[in-house]
Every structure is written in structure tokens, then in C-alpha cells.
Amino acid sequence: MAPRLLLLFNHHLTREQQEDAYRSLQIGGIVQPAASIQLMWSQIPADMSSINEYLQPIRDWLSSTAAGGDYVLIQGDFGACYLMARFAFERGLIPLYSTTRRQAVEERQSNGCVKLVHHFQHQRFRRYGL
């Protein structure tokens, strides 16, 4: 059975990311977390001194959903990414992140301000630890 790609990701995958996942990772499907898990992942409180306990429902979801050899796309809060990538390794999962090419464009405004616009284009998935 082909591995799946589980998402711990603050955004929606672009069509380009989805196509790359199927092509380069040879996955059988993409698994989104329940809305409650997605909300927790997207809004990790900045005022907590430790998020270890906060992440437990996300760990529980991953444990009950993923099978050894599945990929997990982990991007978001840096500390949470570290903890969840470590957790994924411990469970025989393959943690990944998406790399992008960034292009910045400055637009001078009539009031003298400069508006900075960033364009991001997916390049590849990269495994944590490589």
C-alpha cells in the first residue's frame, strides 16, 4: 500500500504542491486533520512557556491516523515543528517540509511608502534531518 501524506500545515496545499506530492513521494492520498486539530495547529498560543501539553491532541490524532512509512508535512510554529518532527521520527513516520523560491517586489506608493510584495513558489519537499 502506498504511503499517505498527513498535513500539519497552516495553509492549504497548492495544486503544485499536491501534484509534486503524488509524483515525487508516490503517495496514495493526502490526509487533512479534523477542523479542531487544524485550528489548534494554526493558532498555537504565543504566551505559553511550554506547548508540550497543548500539542497532545495533535499527537493523538497523528498516532491514531498515521501508519509507519507515512509522510507528515510539518510547517508552522518553529517549536511545535521541532516537537512534532521528533514525535514523527519516534513513530516511524517521515516528517517533511515544503521548500519555496521567494521573490520580493518593491512597489513605491504615491505617499512615499514602499509596499513589499512576496511571491512564493513551491520547489520540493525536503525531509527533516537531511
Backbone torsions as a table, in degrees:
resi	resn	phi	psi	omega
1	MET	NA	138.0	-178.6
2	ALA	-70.8	145.3	176.1
3	PRO	-67.1	160.9	176.7
4	ARG	-110.2	166.5	174.4
5	LEU	-113.6	113.8	176.6
6	LEU	-96.4	143.9	-172.8
7	LEU	-108.5	123.1	163.9
8	LEU	-122.7	85.5	-162.9
9	PHE	-148.7	135.6	-175.7
10	ASN	-77.9	-14.8	-174.4
11	HIS	-120.2	175.5	171.2
12	HIS	-85.5	143.2	175.3
13	LEU	-65.5	139.6	173.6
14	THR	-76.3	163.5	175.6
15	ARG	-58.0	-39.4	179.3
16	GLU	-62.2	-42.4	177.7
17	GLN	-64.9	-42.4	179.0
18	GLN	-61.7	-46.9	179.9
19	GLU	-62.0	-41.7	179.0
20	ASP	-65.0	-39.7	179.5
21	ALA	-60.4	-46.9	179.3
22	TYR	-65.2	-40.2	-176.6
23	ARG	-74.8	-54.2	-171.2
24	SER	-83.1	-32.1	-178.7
25	LEU	-96.0	-14.3	-178.8
26	GLN	53.7	49.5	-179.0
27	ILE	-82.2	161.1	176.5
28	GLY	-97.9	-10.0	-179.8
29	GLY	176.9	166.8	178.5
30	ILE	-116.7	130.9	-176.5
31	VAL	-115.3	117.7	176.6
32	GLN	-91.7	145.1	175.8
33	PRO	-73.0	161.9	173.5
34	ALA	-58.8	156.7	-177.8
35	ALA	-55.2	-38.1	-179.4
36	SER	-66.0	-38.1	178.2
37	ILE	-70.6	-42.3	178.4
38	GLN	-59.6	-43.2	179.5
39	LEU	-62.9	-45.1	178.4
40	MET	-58.7	-46.6	-177.5
41	TRP	-64.4	-37.7	-176.7
42	SER	-78.5	-16.4	-175.4
43	GLN	-130.3	51.5	178.8
44	ILE	-66.4	122.7	-175.2
45	PRO	-60.6	130.0	-179.8
46	ALA	-77.1	-17.8	-174.3
47	ASP	-92.1	1.2	-179.7
48	MET	-85.4	134.4	178.1
49	SER	-74.3	-27.1	176.7
50	SER	-138.1	134.3	179.2
51	ILE	-107.6	5.3	-176.4
52	ASN	-55.9	-49.3	-179.8
53	GLU	-68.9	-38.9	178.7
54	TYR	-57.0	-36.4	-176.5
55	LEU	-78.2	-5.9	-174.8
56	GLN	-57.0	-44.4	177.0
57	PRO	-61.0	-31.3	178.2
58	ILE	-71.5	-41.2	174.6
59	ARG	-60.6	-43.6	179.7
60	ASP	-60.4	-43.7	178.2
61	TRP	-60.9	-46.7	-179.1
62	LEU	-62.7	-43.3	-180.0
63	SER	-62.5	-38.0	-176.6
64	SER	-84.4	-14.5	-173.9
65	THR	-108.5	-38.4	-173.0
66	ALA	-87.6	151.8	173.8
67	ALA	-119.7	154.1	178.8
68	GLY	-49.5	134.2	-179.2
69	GLY	92.2	-10.5	174.7
70	ASP	-70.3	152.8	174.6
71	TYR	-92.5	149.5	174.6
72	VAL	-131.0	117.6	176.2
73	LEU	-83.7	113.0	-173.4
74	ILE	-119.7	108.2	175.6
75	GLN	-144.9	142.2	179.8
76	GLY	152.9	-136.8	178.0
77	ASP	-55.6	128.0	-173.9
78	PHE	-57.4	-45.9	180.0
79	GLY	-65.0	-40.0	178.3
80	ALA	-66.2	-38.8	177.6
81	CYS	-61.4	-44.4	178.9
82	TYR	-59.8	-49.5	-177.5
83	LEU	-64.0	-41.0	-177.5
84	MET	-76.3	-32.1	175.0
85	ALA	-65.8	-42.8	176.7
86	ARG	-60.7	-43.6	177.8
87	PHE	-60.7	-43.9	179.4
88	ALA	-60.7	-45.6	177.9
89	PHE	-57.4	-43.6	-179.1
90	GLU	-62.3	-26.2	-176.9
91	ARG	-97.9	5.8	-180.0
92	GLY	76.0	21.9	176.8
93	LEU	-96.1	167.9	-177.9
94	ILE	-115.8	100.9	-179.9
95	PRO	-78.4	138.1	-178.3
96	LEU	-132.0	164.1	166.0
97	TYR	-139.2	160.8	-178.1
98	SER	-96.6	130.3	175.8
99	THR	-97.0	149.4	-177.5
100	THR	-133.9	155.1	168.4
101	ARG	-96.1	130.2	-177.7
102	ARG	-111.7	138.2	175.7
103	GLN	-132.3	128.1	178.5
104	ALA	-106.4	136.9	178.2
105	VAL	-125.3	125.5	176.4
106	GLU	-93.5	132.7	177.3
107	GLU	-121.3	115.1	177.9
108	ARG	-74.2	128.6	-179.1
109	GLN	-94.1	157.8	-178.3
110	SER	-64.1	-22.8	-179.7
111	ASN	-89.0	6.8	178.4
112	GLY	94.4	-10.8	178.1
113	CYS	-76.9	160.2	175.4
114	VAL	-115.5	126.2	176.7
115	LYS	-97.7	125.7	-179.4
116	LEU	-105.3	121.6	-179.2
117	VAL	-113.8	128.8	178.5
118	HIS	-107.0	135.9	174.7
119	HIS	-115.9	130.9	-179.2
120	PHE	-117.8	132.9	177.7
121	GLN	-128.5	124.7	-179.7
122	HIS	-57.4	137.6	177.3
123	GLN	-112.6	-49.7	-177.5
124	ARG	-169.8	168.6	170.1
125	PHE	-97.1	139.4	179.7
126	ARG	-126.9	136.1	178.5
127	ARG	-73.5	140.6	171.0
128	TYR	-62.9	140.3	174.9
129	GLY	89.9	-2.5	178.3
130	LEU	-108.6	NA	NA
